Amino acid sequence: MEGRKGTKKLQELLEIQRAVQAQWEAERIFELDADTGPEPQEKYMVTFPYPYMNGQLHLGHVFSLSKNEFAIGFERLRGKRALWPFGLHCTGMPIKASADKLAREVELYGYPPQFPAQDEEEEAAAEPAESVDPNAVNKAKGKRSKAAAKSGGASHQWDIMRTMGLTDAQIRLFTSPAHWLRHFPPLCVRDLKSLGVKVDWRRSFITTDANPYYDAFVRWHFFRLRDSGRVKFGKRYTVFSPRDQQPCMDHDRSSGEGVGPQEYTLIKIELAAPTATAAKALSAFDLPKGARVFLVAGTLRPETMYGQTNCWIHPDINYLVVPTASTGDAAAAVEYLVCTRRSARNMLYQGILADSETLESIESPARRRLRGADLIGCPARAPLTPYERVYVLPMMTIKETKGTGVVTSVPSDAPDDFVALQDLRQKAALRDKFGVTMDMLLDPLPIIDIPELGDLAAVTLAKEMKIQSQNDREKLDLVKERVYKLGFYDGVLKVGEFAGSRVQDVKKRVQQQLVDTRQAIVYMEPEKEVRSRSGDDCVVALCDQWYLDYGDPGWKAIARRALEQLNTFSEEVRNNFAATLEWLVEHACSRSFGLGTRLPWDPQYLIESLSDSTVYMAYYTVCHLLHKDLYGMQPGELGVTPDQMTPDVWDYIFCLSDRPPVRDRHPLPPSLEAMERMRAEFSYWYPVDLRTSGKDLVPNHLTYYLYNHCSVWADRPDLWPRAVRANGHVLLNGEKMSKSTGNFLTLEDAIEKFSADGLRLALADAGDGVEDANFVEKMADSSLLRLYQFAEWVKEMAAACAAGQLRSGDWNDFSDPAFAAEIDAIIGQAYDFYAKMLYKEVVKTGVFELMAARDRYMQLCADSGLHSGLIIRYIEVQLVIMSPLCPHISDHLWRNVLNKPSSILRERWPVPSSPELNQTLLDELRYLFDSCHEFRLRADKFLGRQKSKEPVQPTHGAIWVVKSFPAWQAAILDVLKKLQTENGGQLPDNKTIAMRVQSLSELKGKAAKKAMPFVAMVKEQPEKYLSTKKGLVDELRVLRSNADYLRRTLKLESLTIDLADNSPTPLPEEGTPGQPLIFYSAEPSLPVTLINPVPSNGLFSLQSAVFAGDSVAILESRLRRATRGIPADGSLKLSRFVGGAAAARSVPKPVADTVSEFAALPAGAVFQLDAEQRTVFVVDQNGGAKHWASQLAYWLDGKAA
């Protein structure tokens, strides 16, 4: 708060929101039960992925959930019973891992922990809570090394907790996972209530078996999945944390969400006759006699192995030499693999390596390494290639973090391989450096025929693109993409057993043949780096586990049906869902560490956090009847106990069975009345009408959400999800949020900084769609100020209306109906944007543009006054449209200023004042303000043309309305209209237009040069110049009816408006229909002193400028503007002194006594100026006598003016 201005305004808004929230709570305004009447009211149920309870909510959470908040506010206005329940997620390992970290830090560093400096800190194992389960992974034995256990982050968990404002004594309590469940959920509820979310908090709960009711629900869900064959058991590849000794799902990761296993085929390239250097290097490994050494090259294209010419290795990588698992054949020689440490770490957990290998042995710093450079030049035997020998060659672009560090080479179909070989061929120094000879560089082999590219596709395209070296990265990437795509889809094998077959048909068959003949190994690793929340670098492991078979064709087909009927609000989101359905196969649903529900038929396992959170929205419908508190410790109004909620009871409640459980067992099921009540709640509220979320949950949680709903309710598509709205991430002031950089904002802090409504308005304005949005603190400050100023204006207007200070009665001819039409138009536009969940557009239209319409109306009515009925109408509409976004200030003004009897949250969407939108009025209004904008620009040019240091402001203006285009422009427009019709409603390119325009006879002289610039202007605004709707705006009438506004806003003393055809002199061609001309002049003037001779009034003499030719009526108008108390009702009396200057010099007596001393001036009398004598004269309108008029008297029917 330090350094921020306007804290008084902030405090006032905070007081308003607290008062309004207290009123809502007292009225229980968001608590809704099922409507069980004969004609139930339409419902709308929204849900949001329950946030994880390991900290307070931050801006990222709030940005996503604000979409729900705005949607439910809008649906209430549409007359629906809109329900938002809200759960709190505690399942998974983050809480348990963090609690264990705290306990370990106390164990290592005392209480409170005294952490050593970073460079002195000892490596310490974290969470060694569970011994390795021999049934959990194929290979996971031995002690974990200190290096493996070392935390990936620099911060200690204790320090992280301190950043939350907790004391050491408070932090110590968090060594128990149960304390996390007690501490953070109430804070989440508190902060969301402070935001004013429309949540029915009766329908809230925490997950895990700490809540026995929810625990029973999850067990029921998994029984149903098992019964339908969705849950299976077996060895499956999964991303796995060696430190935690269990699968690492998305919610368990600190980085790498959405990353899955990537399959490679490891090609076994056997060293045939090691060079002297290689033999010496290998001798240090004490390999058994007869051992075979293979370089294992990871490839995604096993079908191209027919074309191997060499293998690549990085000279500077230090490789491991690891023994493989026994084949069971006693006669078989022992095989060793050359690969990187990282890939060996993955192989260890996939049953590829010998039993003697452990994680500790692989990661030991003392383990011997084989330098890549020592293997360069070795001959080798590669499978499938016709070359008897290929050679090991150097490649500097190989990455140690991808694959095995060994790459096979197929230059016919791999551009990188061909170009790397060319580099070696053409650079003798490079060959000499690594001892490579020309005979080692074998020619590419034609193996795949591609219709467009031939049978040496990579060679052909590399030459076509003139790729010079491996540094031509951009060209190489383009060629690579094209060759791989065409080769896979259109390529046909020319060689081998599968010659004549399409590549895409035999890819898996070639791989299987290589594996079956022990020439290759199937190997997996994470697609990208994945780090667990415990700081571990994850691997892919072959685990015994329970998994959900999302790859089942039948299940996938029904999930596609669910997607077809789902509203995603965006094709990008729909495509993301569709892509996920293509690749998604299996998902591990069990784990052995963390918090959650035990798998009911195999309780040694917990159900992981992405699997217990797919159909819990059904639980929302009944949880308020089951328990009163978050934790399920207090039974609800039905008196049902957790043990009564057996699977058959859930089946009946959730409409999977029409027969209620028989009450002849123990424990007794709930009473029939209780079950019917719960069934009615579910039947009314389900399905979920809208679920909002960040886009990162589409490839996992949201897809599982579809899968599980259409499995549990397979025969009830009407209960499947109806809509999912995914949004991008939110940036804070244009940068990613980060606690370490300080660019971070919790919900609690944001509300205290901007108020709930200021925050909400800024969130709505931050962005829509799936691209990342940007929350700008300056915008939030501006929102706060805007809301405060609006509230003050509403109070001022309401008071003025109550006091009768505003105009009433019939509307005027233009500004009143135009403002009403603008209100109606914005009602429709804002409705559409709300329905499409485009809240940034709602802010722009329903808040900013509606306020701008109000401001325009106030400008137009500055002289005539505002209409009280229209002002109240505007305020009501503005508050209702704003209420989903800013409910606190809206409800406060609605009830306490407009004195409405009930909350604005019970209102309905505003109805337009007219059944049909008056588009003509809107066009006229836009024409008026567009013209005024152009007039101001021309005034700036008028001032810019003056050479004086102090330019003279214009005093007079003449507007000329043009009714037709010049002949050459009209001819061009006719051509463009014809071309537009011929071209399907679109204008063609400029070349085509120019050819048609050049032949016009009207284009002579200067007009010919202006033709194409005019065409360009028309193409920018075709609706303005080529519209078939003509004459909708009566320009002359609009401008003349708003002449006072134009004169006032342009700061002119006099303004004339007429048709250009009536101009006494020719006008330039700049003016066109819809674009009037204006000319300015600065005319000389003299001052007239105006005296009010009426005694006992507060008015004094004043001066006003008079110009030659001004009428008395013009001076009266000028006087009314200068003296606001003078009405425009004809009561103003303007008179000259009969005695001239001499009479004016005498002190005037009261009007009643000296009427004979004044002569009334008729409105049509005209003033003349004598510049030399600096004297003003007035002449009767009929050209009569001229009278001295440098001083005049004024009064209102004998009363003080």
MODAZI-V251719 format. One record per pair of residues at least 6 apart in sequence whose C-alpha atoms are under 6 Angstrom apart, sorted by the first residue. I is the first residue (numbers start at 1). J is the second residue. D is the distance in Angstrom with one decimal. If there is no record, write none. Layout:
i->I j->J d->D
i->I j->J d->D
This chain:
i->14 j->755 d->5.7
i->17 j->888 d->5.2
i->30 j->198 d->5.7
i->30 j->200 d->5.2
i->31 j->200 d->4.9
i->34 j->681 d->5.2
i->34 j->684 d->5.8
i->42 j->80 d->5.2
i->43 j->80 d->5.2
i->43 j->81 d->4.6
i->43 j->82 d->5.8
i->44 j->82 d->4.5
i->44 j->689 d->5.9
i->45 j->82 d->5.8
i->45 j->83 d->4.8
i->45 j->688 d->5.4
i->45 j->689 d->5.2
i->46 j->84 d->5.2
i->46 j->689 d->5.9
i->46 j->690 d->4.7
i->46 j->691 d->5.7
i->47 j->691 d->4.9
i->48 j->691 d->5.6
i->48 j->692 d->5.5
i->50 j->87 d->5.1
i->50 j->88 d->5.1
i->50 j->89 d->5.5
i->51 j->88 d->5.8
i->51 j->89 d->5.6
i->52 j->89 d->4.7
i->52 j->90 d->5.9
i->53 j->89 d->6.0
i->53 j->90 d->5.7
i->53 j->184 d->5.7
i->57 j->746 d->5.9
i->57 j->747 d->5.7
i->58 j->745 d->5.9
i->58 j->746 d->3.9
i->58 j->747 d->4.9
i->59 j->745 d->5.8
i->59 j->746 d->5.8
i->59 j->747 d->5.8
i->60 j->730 d->6.0
i->64 j->693 d->5.8
i->70 j->884 d->5.1
i->70 j->885 d->5.9
i->72 j->82 d->5.9
i->73 j->884 d->4.4
i->74 j->884 d->5.9
i->76 j->82 d->5.8
i->77 j->907 d->5.9
i->77 j->908 d->4.3
i->77 j->909 d->4.9
i->78 j->908 d->5.9
i->78 j->909 d->5.9
i->84 j->199 d->4.9
i->85 j->199 d->5.6
i->85 j->200 d->5.4
i->85 j->203 d->5.2
i->86 j->204 d->5.1
i->87 j->204 d->4.8
i->87 j->205 d->5.1
i->88 j->206 d->4.8
i->89 j->206 d->5.9
i->89 j->207 d->5.4
i->90 j->207 d->5.5
i->91 j->208 d->5.4
i->91 j->595 d->5.0
i->91 j->596 d->4.6
i->91 j->609 d->5.2
i->92 j->594 d->5.1
i->92 j->595 d->5.1
i->92 j->608 d->5.8
i->92 j->609 d->5.0
i->93 j->594 d->4.0
i->96 j->177 d->5.6
i->96 j->594 d->5.3
i->99 j->174 d->5.8
i->99 j->175 d->4.4
i->99 j->176 d->5.9
i->99 j->177 d->5.6
i->102 j->175 d->5.5
i->103 j->175 d->5.2
i->106 j->113 d->5.8
i->123 j->146 d->6.0
i->123 j->150 d->5.7
i->124 j->150 d->6.0
i->125 j->146 d->5.9
i->125 j->149 d->4.6
i->126 j->149 d->5.8
i->136 j->543 d->5.6
i->136 j->544 d->5.2
i->137 j->543 d->4.4
i->138 j->351 d->5.7
i->139 j->349 d->5.0
i->139 j->351 d->6.0
i->142 j->358 d->5.8
i->144 j->360 d->5.6
i->145 j->360 d->5.0
i->151 j->535 d->4.8
i->152 j->535 d->4.1
i->191 j->748 d->5.8
i->195 j->756 d->5.0
i->202 j->624 d->5.2
i->203 j->620 d->5.7
i->203 j->623 d->5.8
i->203 j->624 d->4.9
i->204 j->630 d->5.9
i->205 j->630 d->4.1
i->206 j->630 d->5.8
i->206 j->631 d->6.0
i->208 j->596 d->3.9
i->208 j->597 d->5.3
i->209 j->215 d->4.9
i->209 j->596 d->5.7
i->209 j->597 d->5.1
i->211 j->631 d->5.0
i->211 j->632 d->5.0
i->212 j->642 d->5.8
i->213 j->642 d->5.0
i->215 j->597 d->5.8
i->219 j->600 d->5.8
i->220 j->647 d->5.0
i->225 j->231 d->6.0
i->230 j->548 d->5.7
i->230 j->549 d->5.7
i->231 j->547 d->5.7
i->231 j->548 d->4.8
i->232 j->546 d->5.6
i->232 j->547 d->5.4
i->233 j->545 d->5.6
i->233 j->546 d->4.4
i->234 j->544 d->5.1
i->234 j->545 d->5.7
i->235 j->542 d->5.8
i->235 j->543 d->4.9
i->235 j->544 d->4.3
i->236 j->542 d->5.2
i->236 j->543 d->5.4
i->237 j->541 d->5.5
i->237 j->542 d->4.5
i->238 j->540 d->5.3
i->238 j->541 d->5.5
i->239 j->247 d->5.7
i->239 j->248 d->5.7
i->239 j->539 d->5.7
i->239 j->540 d->4.5
i->240 j->246 d->5.8
i->240 j->247 d->4.1
i->240 j->248 d->5.0
i->240 j->538 d->5.5
i->240 j->539 d->5.3
i->240 j->540 d->5.5
i->240 j->541 d->5.7
i->241 j->248 d->5.8
i->241 j->538 d->4.8
i->250 j->257 d->4.9
i->252 j->532 d->5.9
i->252 j->533 d->5.8
i->253 j->531 d->5.7
i->253 j->532 d->4.2
i->253 j->533 d->5.1
i->254 j->531 d->5.7
i->254 j->532 d->5.4
i->254 j->533 d->4.8
i->255 j->530 d->5.6
i->255 j->531 d->5.3
i->256 j->530 d->4.4
i->259 j->527 d->6.0
i->260 j->526 d->5.7
i->260 j->527 d->6.0
i->261 j->524 d->6.0
i->261 j->525 d->5.4
i->261 j->526 d->4.5
i->261 j->527 d->5.8
i->262 j->524 d->5.4
i->262 j->525 d->5.5
i->262 j->526 d->5.7
i->262 j->527 d->5.1
i->263 j->523 d->5.9
i->263 j->524 d->4.6
i->264 j->298 d->5.5
i->264 j->299 d->5.5
i->264 j->300 d->5.4
i->264 j->523 d->5.2
i->264 j->524 d->6.0
i->265 j->298 d->5.5
i->265 j->299 d->5.3
i->265 j->521 d->5.8
i->265 j->522 d->5.0
i->266 j->296 d->5.4
i->266 j->297 d->5.2
i->266 j->298 d->4.5
i->266 j->520 d->5.2
i->266 j->521 d->4.9
i->267 j->296 d->5.3
i->267 j->297 d->5.1
i->267 j->520 d->4.6
i->268 j->294 d->5.5
i->268 j->296 d->4.8
i->268 j->519 d->5.5
i->268 j->520 d->5.4
i->269 j->294 d->5.2
i->269 j->295 d->5.1
i->269 j->381 d->5.6
i->269 j->382 d->4.7
i->270 j->293 d->5.8
i->270 j->294 d->4.2
i->270 j->380 d->5.3
i->270 j->381 d->5.2
i->271 j->293 d->5.8
i->271 j->294 d->6.0
i->271 j->380 d->4.4
i->272 j->379 d->5.7
i->272 j->380 d->4.7
i->273 j->379 d->6.0
i->274 j->378 d->5.3
i->275 j->378 d->5.6
i->277 j->374 d->5.7
i->278 j->374 d->5.1
i->278 j->375 d->5.3
i->291 j->333 d->5.7
i->291 j->334 d->5.0
i->291 j->335 d->5.8
i->292 j->335 d->4.8
i->293 j->335 d->6.0
i->293 j->336 d->4.8
i->293 j->337 d->6.0
i->294 j->337 d->5.0
i->295 j->337 d->5.8
i->295 j->338 d->4.8
i->297 j->406 d->4.7
i->297 j->407 d->4.7
i->297 j->408 d->5.6
i->298 j->403 d->5.7
i->302 j->511 d->5.6
i->303 j->507 d->5.3
i->303 j->510 d->5.6
i->305 j->384 d->6.0
i->306 j->384 d->4.8
i->306 j->385 d->4.4
i->307 j->385 d->5.6
i->307 j->410 d->5.2
i->307 j->445 d->5.2
i->308 j->385 d->5.5
i->308 j->409 d->5.4
i->308 j->410 d->4.7
i->309 j->390 d->5.7
i->309 j->409 d->6.0
i->309 j->442 d->5.7
i->310 j->390 d->4.7
i->310 j->391 d->4.9
i->310 j->409 d->5.4
i->311 j->392 d->5.1
i->311 j->407 d->5.8
i->311 j->408 d->4.3
i->311 j->409 d->5.2
i->312 j->392 d->5.8
i->312 j->393 d->5.0
i->312 j->394 d->5.6
i->312 j->395 d->5.7
i->312 j->406 d->5.9
i->312 j->407 d->5.0
i->312 j->408 d->6.0
i->313 j->394 d->5.2
i->313 j->395 d->5.8
i->313 j->406 d->5.1
i->314 j->372 d->5.6
i->314 j->394 d->5.7
i->314 j->395 d->5.4
i->314 j->396 d->5.6
i->314 j->398 d->6.0
i->315 j->372 d->4.2
i->315 j->373 d->3.9
i->316 j->372 d->5.8
i->317 j->372 d->5.6
i->318 j->369 d->5.4
i->318 j->370 d->5.3
i->318 j->371 d->4.5
i->319 j->339 d->5.4
i->319 j->340 d->4.9
i->319 j->369 d->5.4
i->319 j->370 d->4.9
i->320 j->338 d->5.7
i->320 j->339 d->5.5
i->320 j->340 d->5.8
i->320 j->369 d->5.3
i->321 j->337 d->5.5
i->321 j->338 d->4.7
i->322 j->336 d->5.3
i->322 j->337 d->5.3
i->323 j->335 d->5.9
i->323 j->336 d->4.4
i->323 j->353 d->5.8
i->323 j->354 d->5.5
i->324 j->335 d->5.8
i->324 j->336 d->5.9
i->324 j->352 d->5.8
i->324 j->353 d->4.1
i->324 j->354 d->4.7
i->325 j->352 d->5.6
i->325 j->353 d->4.6
i->325 j->354 d->3.8
i->339 j->404 d->5.1
i->340 j->404 d->5.4
i->340 j->405 d->5.8
i->343 j->404 d->5.3
i->346 j->539 d->5.2
i->346 j->540 d->5.8
i->349 j->541 d->4.6
i->350 j->541 d->5.3
i->350 j->542 d->4.9
i->376 j->392 d->5.0
i->376 j->393 d->5.3
i->377 j->391 d->5.8
i->377 j->392 d->5.2
i->377 j->436 d->6.0
i->378 j->391 d->5.6
i->378 j->392 d->5.4
i->379 j->389 d->5.9
i->379 j->390 d->5.6
i->379 j->391 d->4.5
i->380 j->389 d->5.4
i->380 j->390 d->5.3
i->380 j->391 d->5.8
i->381 j->389 d->5.2
i->391 j->440 d->5.9
i->409 j->417 d->5.6
i->411 j->417 d->4.7
i->411 j->418 d->4.2
i->411 j->444 d->5.4
i->412 j->444 d->5.1
i->412 j->445 d->5.9
i->412 j->456 d->4.8
i->412 j->458 d->5.4
i->413 j->457 d->5.7
i->413 j->458 d->4.8
i->414 j->458 d->5.6
i->415 j->458 d->4.8
i->415 j->480 d->5.9
i->424 j->431 d->5.9
i->446 j->455 d->5.1
i->446 j->456 d->5.5
i->447 j->494 d->5.2
i->447 j->495 d->5.8
i->448 j->455 d->5.3
i->448 j->491 d->5.9
i->448 j->492 d->5.4
i->448 j->493 d->4.6
i->448 j->494 d->5.5
i->449 j->455 d->4.3
i->449 j->491 d->5.5
i->449 j->492 d->5.2
i->450 j->491 d->4.6
i->488 j->503 d->5.5
i->488 j->504 d->5.4
i->491 j->502 d->5.9
i->491 j->503 d->5.6
i->492 j->500 d->5.9
i->492 j->501 d->5.5
i->492 j->502 d->4.4
i->492 j->503 d->5.6
i->493 j->499 d->4.9
i->493 j->500 d->5.5
i->493 j->501 d->5.7
i->494 j->500 d->6.0
i->514 j->520 d->5.2
i->515 j->521 d->5.7
i->525 j->540 d->5.1
i->530 j->538 d->5.5
i->531 j->537 d->4.9
i->531 j->538 d->5.8
i->546 j->589 d->5.9
i->546 j->590 d->5.6
i->547 j->587 d->5.3
i->547 j->588 d->4.1
i->547 j->589 d->5.0
i->548 j->586 d->5.7
i->548 j->587 d->5.2
i->549 j->586 d->4.8
i->550 j->585 d->5.0
i->550 j->586 d->5.1
i->551 j->585 d->3.8
i->551 j->586 d->6.0
i->559 j->707 d->5.3
i->566 j->722 d->5.1
i->566 j->723 d->5.2
i->567 j->723 d->4.4
i->568 j->574 d->5.9
i->568 j->723 d->5.9
i->568 j->724 d->5.1
i->568 j->725 d->5.8
i->580 j->699 d->5.5
i->589 j->607 d->5.7
i->589 j->608 d->5.4
i->589 j->611 d->5.8
i->590 j->605 d->5.7
i->590 j->606 d->5.4
i->590 j->607 d->4.7
i->590 j->608 d->5.4
i->591 j->605 d->5.4
i->591 j->606 d->5.1
i->592 j->605 d->5.1
i->592 j->606 d->5.7
i->597 j->606 d->5.6
i->597 j->607 d->5.7
i->598 j->605 d->5.8
i->598 j->606 d->4.4
i->598 j->607 d->6.0
i->599 j->605 d->5.7
i->599 j->606 d->5.6
i->599 j->607 d->5.8
i->614 j->705 d->4.5
i->621 j->681 d->5.8
i->621 j->682 d->5.3
i->622 j->678 d->5.6
i->625 j->636 d->5.0
i->625 j->637 d->5.8
i->626 j->635 d->5.8
i->626 j->636 d->4.6
i->627 j->634 d->5.4
i->627 j->635 d->4.3
i->627 j->636 d->4.0
i->628 j->634 d->5.5
i->628 j->636 d->5.0
i->644 j->667 d->5.9
i->644 j->669 d->5.1
i->651 j->657 d->5.6
i->652 j->660 d->5.8
i->653 j->678 d->5.9
i->653 j->679 d->4.3
i->663 j->669 d->5.9
i->687 j->719 d->4.5
i->687 j->720 d->6.0
i->687 j->721 d->5.9
i->688 j->721 d->5.4
i->689 j->722 d->5.0
i->689 j->723 d->5.9
i->690 j->723 d->4.7
i->690 j->724 d->5.7
i->691 j->724 d->4.8
i->692 j->724 d->5.7
i->692 j->725 d->4.7
i->692 j->726 d->5.8
i->693 j->726 d->5.0
i->694 j->726 d->5.2
i->694 j->727 d->4.9
i->694 j->728 d->5.9
i->695 j->726 d->4.8
i->695 j->727 d->5.3
i->695 j->728 d->5.6
i->709 j->720 d->5.8
i->727 j->769 d->5.6
i->727 j->770 d->4.4
i->728 j->770 d->4.3
i->728 j->771 d->4.8
i->728 j->772 d->4.4
i->729 j->772 d->4.8
i->730 j->772 d->5.6
i->730 j->773 d->4.7
i->730 j->774 d->5.5
i->731 j->773 d->6.0
i->731 j->774 d->4.6
i->731 j->775 d->5.9
i->732 j->774 d->5.9
i->732 j->775 d->5.0
i->733 j->775 d->5.8
i->733 j->776 d->4.6
i->734 j->774 d->5.7
i->737 j->743 d->5.2
i->737 j->744 d->5.1
i->738 j->744 d->5.4
i->757 j->886 d->4.7
i->758 j->780 d->5.6
i->758 j->783 d->5.0
i->758 j->784 d->4.5
i->759 j->780 d->5.8
i->761 j->885 d->6.0
i->762 j->780 d->5.0
i->764 j->839 d->5.3
i->764 j->840 d->5.4
i->765 j->840 d->4.4
i->766 j->773 d->5.5
i->766 j->774 d->5.1
i->766 j->775 d->5.0
i->767 j->773 d->4.7
i->767 j->840 d->5.7
i->768 j->838 d->5.9
i->801 j->868 d->5.8
i->806 j->866 d->5.7
i->806 j->867 d->5.9
i->806 j->868 d->5.3
i->807 j->866 d->5.7
i->807 j->867 d->4.6
i->807 j->868 d->5.7
i->808 j->867 d->5.5
i->808 j->868 d->5.7
i->818 j->921 d->5.5
i->821 j->918 d->6.0
i->824 j->912 d->4.9
i->830 j->842 d->5.4
i->830 j->846 d->5.3
i->833 j->842 d->5.7
i->860 j->1045 d->5.7
i->879 j->890 d->5.2
i->883 j->890 d->5.5
i->891 j->904 d->5.3
i->894 j->900 d->5.8
i->924 j->1033 d->5.5
i->943 j->951 d->6.0
i->954 j->1080 d->5.9
i->954 j->1081 d->5.2
i->954 j->1082 d->4.3
i->955 j->1052 d->4.7
i->955 j->1053 d->5.2
i->955 j->1082 d->4.9
i->956 j->1052 d->5.6
i->956 j->1053 d->5.9
i->956 j->1054 d->4.8
i->956 j->1055 d->5.8
i->956 j->1080 d->5.8
i->956 j->1081 d->5.3
i->957 j->1055 d->4.7
i->957 j->1079 d->5.6
i->957 j->1080 d->4.6
i->958 j->1055 d->5.7
i->958 j->1056 d->4.8
i->958 j->1057 d->6.0
i->958 j->1078 d->5.5
i->958 j->1079 d->5.3
i->959 j->1057 d->4.7
i->959 j->1077 d->5.6
i->959 j->1078 d->4.4
i->960 j->1058 d->5.2
i->960 j->1059 d->5.2
i->960 j->1060 d->4.8
i->960 j->1076 d->5.7
i->960 j->1077 d->5.1
i->961 j->1059 d->4.7
i->961 j->1060 d->5.3
i->961 j->1076 d->4.8
i->962 j->1060 d->5.3
i->962 j->1072 d->5.5
i->962 j->1073 d->5.2
i->962 j->1076 d->5.9
i->963 j->1073 d->5.2
i->964 j->1073 d->5.7
i->965 j->1072 d->5.5
i->968 j->1002 d->4.9
i->968 j->1003 d->5.8
i->980 j->986 d->5.1
i->980 j->987 d->4.9
i->1047 j->1055 d->6.0
i->1071 j->1077 d->5.4
i->1085 j->1105 d->6.0
i->1085 j->1106 d->5.4
i->1085 j->1107 d->4.6
i->1086 j->1105 d->5.6
i->1086 j->1106 d->5.5
i->1087 j->1104 d->5.5
i->1087 j->1105 d->4.5
i->1088 j->1103 d->5.5
i->1088 j->1104 d->5.4
i->1088 j->1190 d->4.9
i->1088 j->1191 d->5.6
i->1089 j->1102 d->5.8
i->1089 j->1103 d->4.5
i->1089 j->1191 d->4.7
i->1090 j->1101 d->5.5
i->1090 j->1102 d->5.4
i->1090 j->1103 d->5.9
i->1090 j->1191 d->5.9
i->1090 j->1192 d->4.9
i->1090 j->1193 d->5.5
i->1091 j->1101 d->4.6
i->1091 j->1193 d->4.7
i->1092 j->1193 d->5.7
i->1092 j->1194 d->5.3
i->1092 j->1195 d->6.0
i->1094 j->1150 d->5.7
i->1094 j->1200 d->5.6
i->1097 j->1200 d->5.7
i->1108 j->1167 d->5.8
i->1108 j->1168 d->5.0
i->1108 j->1169 d->5.7
i->1109 j->1166 d->5.7
i->1109 j->1167 d->5.5
i->1110 j->1166 d->5.6
i->1110 j->1167 d->5.5
i->1111 j->1164 d->5.7
i->1111 j->1165 d->5.5
i->1111 j->1166 d->4.3
i->1112 j->1163 d->4.8
i->1112 j->1165 d->5.6
i->1113 j->1163 d->4.7
i->1120 j->1126 d->5.4
i->1131 j->1196 d->5.3
i->1131 j->1197 d->5.8
i->1132 j->1195 d->6.0
i->1132 j->1196 d->4.7
i->1133 j->1194 d->5.4
i->1133 j->1195 d->5.3
i->1133 j->1196 d->5.9
i->1134 j->1161 d->5.9
i->1134 j->1193 d->5.9
i->1134 j->1194 d->4.6
i->1135 j->1158 d->5.8
i->1135 j->1159 d->5.2
i->1135 j->1160 d->4.2
i->1135 j->1161 d->5.2
i->1135 j->1192 d->5.8
i->1135 j->1193 d->5.2
i->1136 j->1158 d->5.6
i->1136 j->1159 d->5.3
i->1136 j->1192 d->4.9
i->1137 j->1158 d->4.9
i->1138 j->1157 d->5.4
i->1138 j->1158 d->5.3
i->1138 j->1159 d->6.0
i->1140 j->1188 d->5.7
i->1164 j->1181 d->5.2
i->1165 j->1179 d->5.7
i->1165 j->1180 d->4.6
i->1165 j->1181 d->4.4
i->1166 j->1178 d->5.6
i->1166 j->1179 d->5.3
i->1167 j->1177 d->5.6
i->1167 j->1178 d->4.3
i->1168 j->1176 d->5.9
i->1168 j->1177 d->5.1
i->1168 j->1178 d->6.0
i->1169 j->1176 d->4.8
i->1175 j->1190 d->5.9
i->1176 j->1189 d->5.2
i->1176 j->1190 d->4.8
i->1177 j->1187 d->5.3
i->1177 j->1188 d->4.6
i->1177 j->1189 d->4.8
i->1178 j->1186 d->5.7
i->1178 j->1187 d->5.3
i->1178 j->1189 d->5.9
i->1179 j->1185 d->6.0
i->1179 j->1186 d->4.7
i->1195 j->1201 d->5.0
